Amino acid sequence: MAKCELCKSAIAENFLGKLFGTVIKDAKGKKHGICSECQRKFKKEEILSKL
């Protein structure tokens, strides 16, 4: 189970290991997992500024 980079809650995965949420790349190209709840609360620019 992966953890959300913003709220630190666990992100569920399907049977293939894909996240129920999204993965966002920052300016350096590093990938960050974001849960669907945080994705609903914040826009992409806000998420990137909080990382």
C-alpha positions in Angstrom: 0.0 0.0 0.0 1.3 3.4 -1.0 0.7 6.5 1.1 -0.6 9.9 0.0 2.1 12.6 -0.1 -0.2 15.2 1.3 -2.4 13.6 4.0 -0.2 10.5 4.7 -3.3 8.1 4.4 -3.0 4.8 2.7 -3.9 4.7 -1.0 -5.7 1.5 -2.1 -4.4 -0.5 -5.0 -6.2 -2.7 -7.5 -5.2 -6.3 -8.2 -2.6 -5.2 -10.8 -0.9 -2.8 -8.3 -2.2 0.4 -9.8 -3.2 3.2 -7.4 -6.8 4.3 -6.8 -5.8 7.9 -7.1 -3.3 9.7 -9.2 0.5 10.2 -9.7 1.8 13.7 -10.2 5.3 14.6 -11.3 7.0 17.6 -9.8 9.4 20.0 -11.7 12.3 17.6 -11.1 10.4 14.6 -12.6 9.9 12.8 -9.2 6.5 11.0 -9.0 4.2 11.6 -6.0 1.1 9.5 -5.2 -2.0 11.5 -4.3 -5.2 10.0 -3.0 -8.5 10.7 -4.6 -9.8 12.7 -1.6 -6.9 15.2 -1.8 -7.2 15.3 -5.5 -10.9 16.5 -5.1 -9.9 19.0 -2.4 -7.0 20.7 -4.2 -6.1 21.8 -7.7 -2.9 20.6 -9.4 -1.1 23.9 -8.7 -2.0 23.7 -5.0 -0.8 20.1 -4.8 2.5 20.9 -6.4 3.1 23.8 -4.1 2.4 21.7 -1.0 5.0 19.0 -2.0 
